[in-house]
Each structure stands twice: as C-alpha cells, then as structure tokens.
C-alpha cells in the first residue's frame, strides 16, 4: 500500500474511533430519530443559508484575487467552492477541498501561487474573525464563560488570534517564516514556498483589502451562528442566541483540527460538547451536528456532479 493509501486508512480509522467514542456518550438512535423530525421549511432555510454562506466566501476570495490582478467570475468561484466540498471527503478537515479548489483555479489563471495564496487568505481571515467573535460573545455572556472548560477554549482562541494577526502584519514574524524555508533541502519547494509567502504577505501593504476581507468574514460567521440557530429551530429545539454565539465559533474551531477524514467525528463531538455545556441535552446537540453532516454530504454530492460536468466539458 502506498503512503497516501496508508494515510487515508489512518484517517478513516480515526473517524470511526471518534464516532464510536461519541456512541458511548450519546444515544445515536435517539439523535437520528430527532433529526428525522426536521421541518421541511427548516430544510429550505438551511439550504438558502448554505448558498448565501458559500457566495459570501467566494466574494471574499474574489476580492483577494482581484487585488492580485486576476479577474474571475463569481459564479465560477462558487462552483469551485462547492466542488471543494466533494474533495473534503478525501482530506483531513477542510484541507482537501481547499487544495482542490486552489489547484483547479490555479490552472485557469496560470498561477498556482496566486490561487493557493488567496485560498489560504480566504480561510485564514475567516479563522481570525471566528476567534474574535468567540471572544466578544464570551465577554457579553459571563455566565457561560464561568464554565472553566469554555473559559479555557476562549483563552486558547485569544492566543491563536494574537498569533494569526501578527502573522499577517509583523515583518519580523514574516521574516522568520521565510527563514524556515531554508530548513527544506528541496530547491523546488523553497521556490514554491517563497512565491506563496510573496502572495500572502503582500496584503500587508493593502490594508483596505484586508479590512474588507475581515468585514466579510465577520458577516459570514455571524450567519454561521444564525445557521445553527436555524437548525435548532427546524428541529424544534430551544436555544439562546448569545449561547450559540459563544459555542458555534468554538465548534468550528475544533472542527477545523485536521486529524480526521472531513472532520468526521470531530465536528459531531464538538457539537455535543459545546452545545451541552451551554445547556442543551447531549442527544439534541448531536442531532444538530448530524443535520450539518447531512448538509455537507448533500453539498459534496453537488460538488461531485459539478466536478464531473467540468471534467467532461474540458475533455470535449
């Protein structure tokens, strides 16, 4: 078996282990039963929100691309973004989808460094906004932050936030990152890394673009909280918006840890853990997580269809 094949098997085993572990904590059958009671109108709202969130991400991606001189239609970026959902199933976290959409766009615009650099920035600025919102919501909800587990994660989010902001604006840290390229013995990878950093770090001189990207990121993550609230409403579950404003960013942050295939098991566990800390029954919290897993599967199927259509059209 090849090294990539072994890695894929390992990711699958990690996902299975996590799902089995959740089964010892929560009744899967009860959660699935609750999930099947979702209202049709709720499904419609979730579909609309999924599309709006995708478009917002692509508007931000397009903003970074235009700053690099690449003009790409928004519709084309939306299609690539949805195709990325399909490739998420083959990589840890969302890395597989990001690499796939970045590579596909790079072939279209003739620059893999511009493509991958802007994909990175689209995701990176989103993570900054995510952690900032978690901290602000926590500050406005002291009763929830009194929980030491929540407080620990919020503190970690604060540390990561400082580090990520410095990565974008600190010349000293950027010089350190460039110097790490010297540790690789491959001249080819040194050139690739250098071109990638040239794209990412050039936005330090374009603060207006970064601020616009951050604004879109904040709007995106505010809507992710609305998205989870819509799922709770569709399932007939009670919720407090301020609690979700703290829990949802932490769920997404933990769900981005790249150790399981498409965050399988990690995302569901994060829903159970953080929503339960905010007062929701563990079974209900898992049903919310399963709704979002089902949504991701549907998006992946749509991405697979778009990828096949794209492949056939290129061959023709």
C-alpha positions as CSV (number, residue, x, y, z in Angstrom):
1,X,0.0,0.0,0.0
2,X,1.3,3.5,-0.9
3,X,2.0,6.1,1.8
4,X,-1.1,8.1,0.8
5,X,-3.2,5.0,1.0
6,X,-2.0,4.2,4.5
7,X,-2.7,7.8,5.5
8,X,-6.2,7.5,4.1
9,X,-6.8,4.3,6.1
10,X,-5.5,6.0,9.2
11,X,-7.9,9.0,8.8
12,X,-10.8,6.5,8.3
13,X,-9.8,4.6,11.5
14,X,-9.6,7.9,13.5
15,X,-13.0,8.9,12.2
16,X,-14.5,5.5,13.2
17,X,-12.9,5.6,16.6
18,X,-14.3,9.1,17.3
19,X,-17.8,8.1,16.2
20,X,-17.7,5.0,18.3
21,X,-16.5,7.2,21.3
22,X,-19.4,9.5,20.8
23,X,-21.7,6.5,20.9
24,X,-20.6,5.8,24.4
25,X,-21.6,9.3,25.4
26,X,-24.8,9.8,23.4
27,X,-27.6,7.6,22.1
28,X,-27.1,7.6,18.3
29,X,-30.6,6.1,17.7
30,X,-32.3,8.8,19.6
31,X,-30.3,11.6,17.9
32,X,-31.1,10.1,14.4
33,X,-34.8,9.9,15.4
34,X,-34.8,13.5,16.5
35,X,-33.1,14.5,13.2
36,X,-35.8,12.9,11.1
37,X,-38.3,15.2,12.7
38,X,-36.8,18.2,11.0
39,X,-39.4,20.6,9.4
40,X,-39.5,21.0,5.6
41,X,-39.5,24.8,6.0
42,X,-36.4,24.4,8.2
43,X,-34.6,22.4,5.5
44,X,-35.4,25.2,3.0
45,X,-34.0,27.9,5.3
46,X,-30.8,25.8,5.8
47,X,-30.4,25.3,2.0
48,X,-30.7,29.1,1.4
49,X,-28.2,29.9,4.2
50,X,-25.8,27.3,2.8
51,X,-25.8,29.0,-0.6
52,X,-25.6,32.5,1.0
53,X,-22.6,31.5,3.1
54,X,-20.9,30.0,0.0
55,X,-21.4,33.1,-2.0
56,X,-20.1,35.3,0.8
57,X,-16.9,33.2,1.0
58,X,-16.4,33.5,-2.8
59,X,-17.0,37.2,-2.8
60,X,-14.1,37.5,-0.3
61,X,-12.0,35.1,-2.4
62,X,-12.7,37.2,-5.5
63,X,-11.7,40.3,-3.6
64,X,-8.2,38.9,-2.9
65,X,-7.9,37.6,-6.4
66,X,-8.7,41.0,-7.9
67,X,-6.1,42.6,-5.7
68,X,-3.6,40.2,-7.4
69,X,-4.8,41.2,-10.9
70,X,-6.9,38.0,-11.5
71,X,-10.5,38.6,-12.8
72,X,-12.6,35.5,-12.2
73,X,-16.4,35.4,-12.4
74,X,-18.1,34.9,-9.0
75,X,-20.2,32.0,-10.5
76,X,-17.0,30.1,-11.4
77,X,-15.6,30.6,-7.9
78,X,-18.9,29.4,-6.4
79,X,-18.7,26.2,-8.5
80,X,-15.1,25.6,-7.4
81,X,-16.0,26.1,-3.8
82,X,-18.8,23.6,-4.0
83,X,-16.5,21.1,-5.8
84,X,-14.2,21.6,-2.8
85,X,-16.9,20.1,-0.6
86,X,-16.6,16.9,-2.5
87,X,-12.8,16.8,-2.1
88,X,-13.1,17.5,1.6
89,X,-14.1,13.8,1.9
90,X,-10.5,12.8,0.9
91,X,-8.6,15.0,3.3
92,X,-8.4,16.0,7.0
93,X,-10.7,18.8,8.0
94,X,-11.3,21.1,5.0
95,X,-7.8,20.9,3.7
96,X,-8.7,18.5,0.8
97,X,-11.3,20.9,-0.6
98,X,-9.1,24.0,-0.2
99,X,-6.2,22.3,-2.1
100,X,-8.6,21.0,-4.8
101,X,-10.3,24.4,-5.5
102,X,-7.0,26.2,-5.3
103,X,-5.3,23.8,-7.8
104,X,-8.2,24.0,-10.2
105,X,-8.3,27.8,-10.1
106,X,-4.5,27.9,-10.5
107,X,-4.7,26.0,-13.8
108,X,-7.3,28.5,-15.0
109,X,-5.5,31.7,-14.1
110,X,-2.0,30.4,-14.8
111,X,-0.7,31.0,-11.3
112,X,-0.8,28.4,-8.6
113,X,0.9,30.8,-6.1
114,X,-1.8,33.4,-6.6
115,X,-4.5,30.8,-6.4
116,X,-3.3,28.9,-3.3
117,X,-2.3,32.2,-1.6
118,X,-5.7,33.7,-2.0
119,X,-7.4,30.4,-0.9
120,X,-5.2,30.5,2.2
121,X,-6.1,34.1,2.9
122,X,-9.8,33.4,2.4
123,X,-9.7,30.7,5.1
124,X,-7.1,32.5,7.3
125,X,-9.1,35.7,7.6
126,X,-12.2,33.7,8.3
127,X,-10.4,32.0,11.3
128,X,-9.3,35.4,12.7
129,X,-12.9,36.7,12.5
130,X,-14.2,33.4,14.0
131,X,-11.9,33.7,17.1
132,X,-12.6,37.4,17.5
133,X,-16.4,36.8,17.5
134,X,-16.0,33.9,20.1
135,X,-14.1,36.3,22.4
136,X,-16.6,39.1,22.0
137,X,-19.6,36.8,22.5
138,X,-17.9,35.4,25.6
139,X,-17.3,38.8,27.0
140,X,-21.1,39.5,26.6
141,X,-22.1,36.2,28.2
142,X,-20.2,35.9,31.5
143,X,-22.5,33.2,32.9
144,X,-21.4,30.8,30.2
145,X,-17.7,31.8,30.4
146,X,-17.8,31.0,34.1
147,X,-17.6,27.4,33.0
148,X,-13.8,26.6,33.2
149,X,-14.0,24.4,30.0
150,X,-15.5,27.2,28.0
151,X,-13.0,29.7,29.5
152,X,-10.1,27.5,28.5
153,X,-11.1,27.3,24.9
154,X,-11.8,31.1,24.7
155,X,-8.4,31.7,26.2
156,X,-6.8,29.5,23.6
157,X,-8.8,31.3,20.9
158,X,-7.3,34.6,22.2
159,X,-3.8,33.3,22.0
160,X,-4.3,32.0,18.4
161,X,-6.0,35.3,17.4
162,X,-2.9,37.3,18.5
163,X,-0.6,34.9,16.7
164,X,-2.6,34.9,13.5
165,X,-2.9,38.7,13.4
166,X,0.9,39.0,13.9
167,X,1.4,36.6,11.1
168,X,-0.3,39.0,8.7
169,X,1.2,42.3,10.0
170,X,4.5,41.6,11.7
171,X,7.6,41.9,9.4
172,X,9.7,40.1,12.0
173,X,7.4,37.0,12.1
174,X,7.1,37.0,8.3
175,X,10.9,37.0,8.1
176,X,11.0,34.1,10.5
177,X,8.5,32.1,8.4
178,X,10.7,32.8,5.3
179,X,13.8,31.6,7.1
180,X,12.1,28.3,7.9
181,X,12.1,27.6,4.1
182,X,15.8,27.1,4.4
183,X,15.2,24.0,6.5
184,X,13.9,22.2,3.5
185,X,16.6,20.5,1.2
186,X,14.4,20.9,-1.9
187,X,15.1,24.0,-4.0
188,X,11.8,23.4,-5.8
189,X,9.8,23.6,-2.5
190,X,11.8,26.6,-1.4
191,X,10.7,28.4,-4.6
192,X,7.1,27.3,-4.2
193,X,7.1,28.4,-0.5
194,X,8.7,31.8,-1.4
195,X,6.1,32.5,-4.1
196,X,3.3,31.5,-1.7
197,X,4.6,33.9,1.0
198,X,5.0,36.7,-1.5
199,X,1.3,36.5,-2.3
200,X,0.2,36.2,1.4
201,X,2.4,38.8,2.8
202,X,1.8,41.4,0.0
203,X,-1.6,42.2,1.6
204,X,0.2,43.8,4.5
205,X,0.6,46.7,2.0
206,X,-3.1,46.5,1.1
207,X,-4.8,47.2,4.5
208,X,-8.1,48.3,2.8
209,X,-8.4,44.9,1.2
210,X,-7.6,43.1,4.4
211,X,-10.2,45.1,6.3
212,X,-12.8,44.4,3.6
213,X,-11.9,40.7,3.8
214,X,-12.3,40.8,7.6
215,X,-15.7,42.6,7.3
216,X,-16.9,39.8,5.0
217,X,-15.5,37.2,7.4
218,X,-17.4,38.7,10.4
219,X,-20.6,38.7,8.4
220,X,-20.0,35.1,7.3
221,X,-19.5,33.9,10.9
222,X,-22.5,35.9,12.2
223,X,-24.5,34.0,9.7
224,X,-23.0,30.7,10.8
225,X,-24.5,31.4,14.2
226,X,-27.8,32.1,12.5
227,X,-27.3,28.8,10.6
228,X,-27.0,26.8,13.8
229,X,-30.0,28.6,15.3
230,X,-32.0,27.8,12.1
231,X,-31.1,24.1,12.6
232,X,-32.2,24.2,16.2
233,X,-35.5,25.9,15.2
234,X,-36.0,23.3,12.4
235,X,-35.6,20.5,14.9
236,X,-37.9,22.2,17.4
237,X,-35.1,22.7,20.0
238,X,-34.9,25.7,22.4
239,X,-31.8,27.8,22.2
240,X,-30.3,31.1,23.3
241,X,-28.7,33.1,20.5
242,X,-26.0,34.5,22.9
243,X,-25.0,31.0,24.0
244,X,-24.8,29.9,20.3
245,X,-22.6,33.0,19.6
246,X,-20.0,31.6,22.0
247,X,-20.4,27.9,21.2
248,X,-20.6,28.0,17.4
249,X,-17.1,29.6,16.8
250,X,-15.6,27.1,19.3
251,X,-17.3,24.2,17.4
252,X,-16.0,25.4,14.1
253,X,-12.5,26.0,15.6
254,X,-12.3,22.5,17.0
255,X,-13.9,21.1,13.8
256,X,-11.0,22.5,11.7
257,X,-8.4,20.3,13.5
258,X,-7.0,18.2,10.6
259,X,-6.8,14.7,12.1
260,X,-10.0,13.0,10.8
261,X,-11.4,12.5,7.3
262,X,-13.6,15.5,6.6
263,X,-13.6,16.2,10.4
264,X,-15.9,13.2,10.8
265,X,-16.4,12.5,14.4
266,X,-14.6,15.7,15.5
267,X,-17.3,18.0,14.3
268,X,-20.1,15.9,15.8
269,X,-18.2,15.6,19.1
270,X,-17.7,19.4,19.1
271,X,-21.4,20.0,18.7
272,X,-22.2,17.6,21.5
273,X,-19.5,19.0,23.8
274,X,-20.1,22.8,23.4
275,X,-23.9,22.8,23.0
276,X,-24.2,20.5,26.0
277,X,-22.0,23.0,28.0
278,X,-24.5,25.7,27.0
279,X,-27.4,23.7,28.5
280,X,-28.7,21.6,25.5
281,X,-29.3,17.9,26.0
282,X,-26.4,15.9,24.5
283,X,-28.8,13.9,22.3
284,X,-30.3,17.1,20.9
285,X,-26.8,18.6,20.4
286,X,-25.8,15.5,18.3
287,X,-28.9,15.8,16.2
288,X,-27.9,19.4,15.3
289,X,-24.5,18.1,14.4
290,X,-26.0,15.4,12.2
291,X,-28.1,17.9,10.4
292,X,-24.9,19.8,9.4
293,X,-23.2,16.5,8.5
294,X,-26.2,15.7,6.2
295,X,-25.9,19.2,4.7
296,X,-22.2,18.7,4.0
297,X,-22.9,15.3,2.3
298,X,-25.5,17.0,0.0
299,X,-23.0,19.7,-0.9
300,X,-20.4,17.1,-1.5
301,X,-22.8,15.3,-3.9
302,X,-23.5,18.6,-5.7
303,X,-19.7,19.2,-5.9
304,X,-19.1,15.7,-7.4
305,X,-21.7,16.4,-10.0
306,X,-20.2,19.8,-10.9
307,X,-16.7,18.2,-11.0
308,X,-17.9,15.5,-13.5
309,X,-19.6,18.2,-15.6
310,X,-16.4,20.3,-15.5
311,X,-14.2,17.3,-16.4
312,X,-16.4,16.3,-19.3
313,X,-16.6,19.8,-20.7
314,X,-12.8,20.2,-20.6
315,X,-12.3,16.9,-22.4
316,X,-14.7,17.9,-25.0
